[in-house]
Amino acid sequence: MQRFFLTLSLLGTFSFCDAQKTITTANSDSSILITRDPRLDELVDRQKQVNLEKQSMPGYRVQIYFGGNRPKASEVKLDFNSRFPDIPAYLTYQQPNFKVRVGDFRNRYEAQKLLKQLEGKYPTTFVVPDEVKLPSLR
């Protein structure tokens, strides 16, 4: 009985696939023949738009504060900005805590170098994975 339903569902799937519109593209010398669903082009265009809007990538930051005290978090961020003006600092809120994370590093090694510099300056520092800003194209 299960085999019957499986066969019936596969036949339905194949007939559904045949009913879809397809686009066929070929080179003038017929070396490549591509048949695809036109919705694929829409998905690619949509992904391109998302990538343009996102402007971030997976990377690492150093977390220097975590707690429920907003004034303390702001104070830590300002202190960091005065000591390291070239390194960006971010204050975020994730209920019920505030986080201060610093840097935009592509890999853990770069974040570890900053972590070494911060030893003793902030009581709880560690490297965390995060979405970081894309590096500038200079």
C-alpha positions as CSV (number, residue, x, y, z in Angstrom):
1,M,0.0,0.0,0.0
2,Q,2.8,2.4,0.9
3,R,4.5,1.6,-2.4
4,F,1.3,2.5,-4.3
5,F,1.2,5.9,-2.6
6,L,4.9,6.5,-3.3
7,T,4.5,5.7,-6.9
8,L,1.3,7.8,-7.2
9,S,3.1,10.8,-5.6
10,L,6.1,10.4,-7.8
11,L,3.9,10.4,-10.9
12,G,2.2,13.5,-9.7
13,T,5.5,15.2,-9.1
14,F,6.8,14.3,-12.6
15,S,3.5,15.5,-14.3
16,F,3.8,18.8,-12.2
17,C,7.4,19.3,-13.4
18,D,6.3,18.8,-17.1
19,A,3.7,21.5,-16.6
20,Q,6.2,24.1,-15.6
21,K,7.5,26.6,-18.1
22,T,11.2,26.3,-19.1
23,I,13.7,28.4,-20.9
24,T,16.2,26.8,-23.2
25,T,19.4,28.6,-24.1
26,A,22.0,27.4,-26.5
27,N,25.3,28.7,-27.9
28,S,25.5,29.3,-31.6
29,D,27.7,26.2,-32.0
30,S,25.3,24.1,-29.8
31,S,28.0,23.2,-27.4
32,I,25.9,24.0,-24.4
33,L,22.2,23.6,-23.9
34,I,20.6,24.9,-20.8
35,T,17.0,24.3,-19.8
36,R,15.8,26.1,-16.7
37,D,12.7,27.4,-15.0
38,P,12.3,31.1,-15.4
39,R,11.6,31.5,-11.7
40,L,15.3,30.7,-11.2
41,D,16.2,34.1,-12.7
42,E,13.8,35.8,-10.3
43,L,15.5,34.0,-7.3
44,V,19.0,35.0,-8.4
45,D,17.9,38.7,-8.9
46,R,16.2,38.6,-5.4
47,Q,19.4,37.2,-3.8
48,K,21.5,39.9,-5.5
49,Q,19.2,42.6,-4.0
50,V,19.5,41.0,-0.5
51,N,23.3,40.9,-0.8
52,L,23.4,44.6,-1.8
53,E,21.2,45.6,1.2
54,K,23.0,43.4,3.8
55,Q,26.5,44.8,3.5
56,S,27.8,42.4,6.2
57,M,29.5,39.1,6.4
58,P,30.2,36.4,9.0
59,G,33.2,37.3,11.1
60,Y,34.4,38.0,14.7
61,R,34.3,40.7,17.3
62,V,35.6,41.0,20.9
63,Q,33.0,41.3,23.5
64,I,34.1,43.6,26.3
65,Y,30.9,44.1,28.3
66,F,27.8,42.0,29.0
67,G,25.1,43.0,31.6
68,G,21.8,44.7,32.3
69,N,23.2,48.1,33.2
70,R,22.8,50.5,30.2
71,P,24.7,53.4,31.7
72,K,27.7,51.1,32.5
73,A,27.6,49.6,28.9
74,S,27.6,53.2,27.5
75,E,30.5,54.1,29.8
76,V,32.5,51.0,28.7
77,K,31.9,51.8,25.0
78,L,33.0,55.5,25.5
79,D,36.1,54.4,27.4
80,F,37.0,51.9,24.6
81,N,36.4,54.6,21.9
82,S,38.8,57.0,23.7
83,R,41.5,54.4,24.0
84,F,41.1,52.9,20.5
85,P,39.6,55.5,18.2
86,D,40.4,53.5,15.1
87,I,38.5,50.4,16.1
88,P,34.7,50.5,15.9
89,A,32.6,49.7,19.0
90,Y,29.0,48.5,19.0
91,L,26.4,48.7,21.8
92,T,23.5,46.2,21.3
93,Y,20.6,45.2,23.4
94,Q,19.5,41.6,23.6
95,Q,16.8,41.3,26.2
96,P,17.6,41.6,29.1
97,N,21.3,42.4,28.6
98,F,23.4,45.0,26.9
99,K,26.5,44.0,25.0
100,V,29.5,46.0,23.9
101,R,31.4,44.4,21.1
102,V,34.4,45.8,19.3
103,G,36.1,45.4,15.9
104,D,35.1,43.9,12.5
105,F,37.4,40.9,12.0
106,R,37.2,38.4,9.1
107,N,38.9,35.7,11.1
108,R,39.4,34.6,14.7
109,Y,43.1,35.2,14.6
110,E,42.7,38.9,14.0
111,A,40.2,39.1,16.9
112,Q,42.6,37.2,19.2
113,K,45.3,39.9,18.5
114,L,43.0,42.6,19.8
115,L,42.0,40.4,22.7
116,K,45.7,40.2,23.8
117,Q,45.9,44.0,23.7
118,L,42.8,44.3,25.9
119,E,44.0,42.0,28.7
120,G,43.7,43.7,32.0
121,K,41.7,46.7,30.7
122,Y,38.3,45.1,30.7
123,P,37.3,42.3,33.2
124,T,35.5,40.0,30.8
125,T,36.7,39.9,27.3
126,F,36.3,37.1,24.8
127,V,36.0,36.5,21.0
128,V,32.5,36.0,19.6
129,P,31.3,35.2,16.1
130,D,29.1,38.0,14.8
131,E,28.0,39.7,11.6
132,V,30.6,42.3,10.8
133,K,30.7,45.2,8.3
134,L,32.3,44.5,4.9
135,P,35.9,45.8,4.6
136,S,36.2,49.0,2.6
137,L,37.5,48.7,-0.9
138,R,40.5,51.1,-0.9
